Amino acid sequence: MTEWTTPADVERRLRRRWDSGAALAALGGGVAWEPLTVPLRGPGSRDVASDLERVRSWVQSWERAAGRLGRLEYKRVGGRTVGANELPARVWVDTYEQLWSALGVRREAARFVELLDETRTRAPKLVAWMLKRPLRVLDLAAEWWTIVDVVLWVDQYGAGRPYLRQVDVSGADTKFIERHRGVVAELLDLQLDEQRIDHSRTRSDFVARYGFRDRPVYVRLRALDPDVRLAGGFSELSVRLEELVERPPECSVVYVIENDVTYLAFPPVEDAVAIFGGGYGVSSLEHLTWLAERDLIYWGDIDTHGFAILDRLRRHFPRARSMLMDRATLLAHEGQWVKEDSPYVAHLDGLRPDEADLYRDLVEDAFGPAVRLEQERISYSAIRRMLDTL
C-alpha cells in the first residue's frame, strides 16, 4: 500500500530547515523570504474508488493541519468513473512567520533577532559568527551578553598580557571562561586585530594564542656543594624559569634527577647543583641555554619513558650524559624490577649506542614484559660508586 504524506512528514521536513540554522540565518541576514513548497504524495483516482473513507480521513487531516503548517494547494483527481475530487497536492509556507508558527518556534526566532540586533550595535564584528551558528546562539542565550562582554574586555584591556583571572566582567570568572573557551576563542578571532593573535598557537592553547599570561614554570634546584650557594645564599630554591634563564647558579656540574626523594637525598658533589626534572617537564629546561656550558648529567628511570626523556633533553643539549641508566645497573637490581604501565615505542635519535641497545631490549621485552627499574629502587651505594667514577 502506498504511503501518503502526512502532516507529521511535512513538519519533519520543515524542522530540518530550522535545525540547519538556514532559515534563521537568512532572516538575520536580511534575505527576503522565498515561498517554500512541499509536494504531497496522496491518493489517486483508484484510491478514491476503492478506499473512499481512507481518502476522506487523509483529506480531513490536512484540512485540520493547514492553518498551522501553511497554505494548501489542491489538484483535481478522478474523472468519469468516480467523479472529480479536489485533493491536497502541495503545502506552501509563504512567510518566515508561517514557518515559525508551523514549528512552534516563534519565541526562539524572536529571541535570536533580539540578540542579533543588539550585538550589531555593541559588537558588530561578532554578527558573522551569529549568522553561521544561530542555534548555538540560542543555546547560549542566557549567557550571551557575558560572553560578549568577555570578548570586548579582552579587546580593550588584554594587550597588557593579564592573567585570565584578571578579566573583570560580572559573572565571568575563570571557570566561566574555561567552560566557554571554544566559543570565546572563535569570537576573539573576529574581534581582535590580527597582531593580537598568535596564529602559531591553536585555539585550544587559549592563553598563549590571545596574549594572556600563563602560570609561570618553576624550576627546583639545590646546591650539592656547601661552597656553592644559590641566589640569596639559600641551599635550595624553587624559582621561575624565566628568572633562572638570566641568573644561572655558579657551578660547573648540573645533575637532572627525576625522583623527588632521590633529588633531596643526592650525595654531596663538588661544584655541582641538582635540578628536579619532573618527567617530561624536563623540556622546559631548553630555555636554560647556560646548561650547554655545564657538565650536564641526566638520571632517570630505566624504562622506555626514561630514555624518551633523555632523548628529549639531548635535542637541546647533545653533550648531556646519562647516569645509572645502563644494562649493568638494570641487571644488578633484578629483584627491584616492576612493570611499566604504558611503554613508549618510537625511534630515539638522541641515544648513545649502548643506551639505544638497552632501550631496544626494553621495547622488545628482552628481559620480560615491560620491565622497569625505578630510580628510587637503585641502591644508595650504587649512587656513591657512580659518582666516584664520574
N, C-alpha and C positions, 0 to 999 in steps of 0.2 A: 504494500500500500504506500502510495506516495505521501511523503510528509509535507504538510502545508506550513507555510511560515506563520509563526505565532507572534503575538506582541512581545513575548519574552525574547524571541530570537532577534527581533529588531532592537530591543533595548540593549541586548548584549553587544550588538554591532555598534550602536551609538556609544556604549560605555567604553569601547576600545578607543574611540576618538578622544574621550576625556582622559583615559588612562595614559595615553601617549603624550598628553600635555599640549597637543597640537591646537586644539580649539582655544584653550586659554591663552596660548602664546599668540595666536592670531588676533584675538580680542585685544590683548595688551599691546600688540604691535600696531594697532590701528587698521588692521586689514578688514575690509568690508566683508560681511557675511555673504557667502555664495550658497544659495539654496542647496540643501543636501537631500538626495533622494535614495530610498532603499526599495528596490523591487521586491514584490511579494510573490512567492510561489503558492498558487492557490488552486482551487478546483476548476476542472474543465467542464465542458458540456456533458460528458459521460457521467461525471460525478454528480452533476445536478440531477440527471435522470435516475441514477442508481442509488444515491445516498443523500436525498434532499435534506433530511434532518441534520446530518453532519455538516452539510454546506451551510444551512441556516445558523447553526451554532457557531461555525467559524466566522461568518459574516458578523454576527452579533458581538463576538469577542472583539472584532476590530472596530465596530461602531462604538463600543464602550471605551476602547483604548485610544481612539482617535484624538479626543480632546487633550489627552496627556502626551501622546507620542508625536503628534504632528497632524498635518493635513492629509486626508486620504484622497487618492486619485483612483477612479473606478474605470473598469473596462466592461464592455458588453460580452457576455458569454451565453452561448446557446443559439437556437435557431428555430426551424420549423418543428422539430421533434418535441423539444421541451419548452420552447418559448425563450425569449431573450431575457437575460438577468444582468443587472449591474452588480459586479463583484469588485471588491478592493483589489487594486493592482500595484499600487505604489504608496509609500508614505513619504511625504515631503516635510522637511524641517526647514522653515523659512527664515528663522532668526536665531541669534545666539540665545535670546531669552527662551525660545521654544526648546532649544536643546537642553538648557539648564533645567527647565521645568520637566522635561521628559526623564531626566536622570536624577532629579531631586537634589540638585547641587547649586541652587540659586545663592544660598548664603556663602558657600565656598567661593563661587565666582566673584561675588561682590567683595568678599574679603581680599581676594587676590588683587582686584582692581584698586582697592583702597591702599593696600601696601605698595603697589606699583606706583601709584600717583604720588604718594608721599616720598618714596625713595627717589623718584625723578627730581624732586625738589631738594632733598637732603644729600643724596649721594648718587648723582646721575650715572657715574661710571659703572655702578652695580646693576643697572637695569638690564644690560645684555645677559647677565647671568640669570636673572629672574625669568627672562623670556625663554631661556633654554631649559630651565628647570622649574616650571610653575608649580608643579605638585610638591616639589621639595620645599618651595617657599611656603606653601600651605602647611606642610608638616612642621615647619619651624615658626609658624605664625606667632605663637606665644612668646618666642624668644628672638624674633627677627630684629627688633629695634636694638636689643642688647648686642646682638652680633654686629649690626651696622655701626653702633657706637664704638665697639672694639676696633673695627676696621678704620674708622675715622680718627680714633685716638692714636693708633699706630702711625697713620699718615702724618698726623700733626706733631707727635712727640717722639716717635720711635727712632728718629735719626741719631739720637744720643746714645744708642745701644743700652737701653734699660734692661733690667731683668723682667721676665714675664710677670713676676709678682708686682711690678710697678705699674701695670696697666690700671689706670684709675677710672674705671667705668662701673657705675652702680649695677650690681647683680652679676658682674663678670669677674669672678675670682679665677685663679689659675686652673681649678678643676673644670670650670665652665669652658674656658678657652681650650683646654685639652679635649674635652668632650666634643667640641665643635671645630676641632682643629682643621679637619678636611675642608669644611665649608669656608672657614675664615681664610685659609690659605688660598683657595680659589678666588675669593673676593679681593684679597690683598694683591694678587697678581693683576687684577683690573684697576685697583685704586692707586697703587704706588707707582712712582716714577721708576723707569727701568733701572736706573743706577742704584735704587734702593733694594733691589732683589739680586741675590746671589744665585744665578741660574745654574751654577755648577752643583748646587745642592737641590735635592728633591723636596717636594712639599712635605714629605714625611719628616724631613730634617728641618722642622719648622723654625726652631730657634736660630740656626745658622743662616737659613735662606732669607729670613726677614730682618736680620741685623739685631737680634736680641743677644744679650749677654748670657752665656751658658754658665752652668755651675763650674767653678774652677776645678781643674785636675790637681790633686795634691800628690806630692812625692814624699815618701817617708824614708829618712836616711839616718844612719847612726855612725859615729866615729868608732873605728876598730883599734885605733891607736890613741892612748891617753894624751899624746902630744899633738894630736890633730883635733882642733876644736872647731866646731861649726859656728856659723854666724851667731853672734851674741854670746859665745862661749859655751853653748849647750853641747851635750854629748849626743843628743838625738833630737831631730826636728821633723815636723810634717809641714812642708812649705808648698806654696803654689808653684806649679810647674813653670809658669811664665816668669816668676821671680828667680827660680833656680837657674833658668837659662842665662840670666845676666850675672848671677853670683855663685859660681861653682865653688865647691869646697877645695881647700888647698891640700891635695893628696895626689899620689901617683898611681894608686891602685883602687879600682872600684869593683866590688862584688855585687852582682844582682842575684838575690836569693828569693825563691818563691814562697817557701813556707814561713808563716809568721813567727812561730816559736823558734824555728831554726835561725831565722834572721836575728832574733833577740839573743839567742844563746851562742851565736857565732863567735869563735875564739878571737882573741886579740891578734891583729896583724899590723905590722909596722907600716906607717904611711898609707893607711887604707881606710876606705869608707864602705859601708854596706848599704845597698838600696833594696827596699822591699819591692819585689817585682809585681806581684798581684796578677799572675797568669797572663792572659793576652793583653792586659793593661800595659804590659811592657812596651807596646807600640808607642805609647806616649813619650817614651824616652828618646825617640828620634829627634825631638826638639832640643835635647841637651847635646848640642853639637860638640861641646867640650869633651864628651866621653871618647871621642875619636882620638884625643890626645892622651888618654889614660890607658893603663893596662886593664882592660875590661874583661871580667870573668863572670860567666853566667852559670848558675847552678839551678837546675830544675828537676822534676821527677823523671825517672827513667821510664817513659811511656811514649806513645806516639804524639800526644799533645805537648809533652816536654820538648821533644825535638822540633815540633812545629813552631813553638815559641822561640827556640834558639834560632831557627831558620829566619824567623821574622826579625829578630834582633840584628842578625848579620846582614840583612838587606841595607841597613843604615850604618852598621859598624862591622865591616867584613873581618877585622882583625880580632874580634871578640873570641875569647877561648871558652871552652866548657870545663866544668869541674865535676867529678864523680858522676859522669853520665857515660860510662864505658861498660864494656862487656864484663871485665873482671869484677867491677863493683856489683853488677847485677848478679853474677853467679855466686859471689861471696855472701849474698844475702837472700839465698833462695827461700829460706824459711820465712822471710818477711814479704814475699810476693803477695799481691792482691790482684783482683780482676779490674781491668779498665772498662768503664761502662760503655762508652761510645768512642771506640778508637778512631783516630784521624788518619785518613788514607789519601795521600797526594804526593806528587813528586816534589821534593825539597832540594832546591839547588844550592842552598847555603850550608849544607852539612859537609864536614870533612870526610874523607873516605872511611875511617873507622866508625864514625858516627852514622854515616849513611848505611853501612853494613848492619849495624845494630838496629837501626830504625827499620830496615827492610825485614830483618828477622822478627821484630815485634809485630810488624804488619802481617807477616805470613804465618804468625803463630808458631815459630820455630821452637819456642820454649814452652808452649802450651797456649790455651785460648786466652787472648787479650791480657797477657802478663803485664804487670805494673809494679814498679818499686817506687814507693813514695819517698820523698826527700827525708821526711821525719823518721823513717824506718831505718835509715842508714846509721850505723854505729858512730858514736861521737869520736871514738878512737880513729875511725877511718877518716873523719874530717881532719883531725890533727895531722895524721900521716900525710894526707894530700897537701895540706898547707905547707908542711916541711919540704915537700918536693917542689911546690910552686915557688 
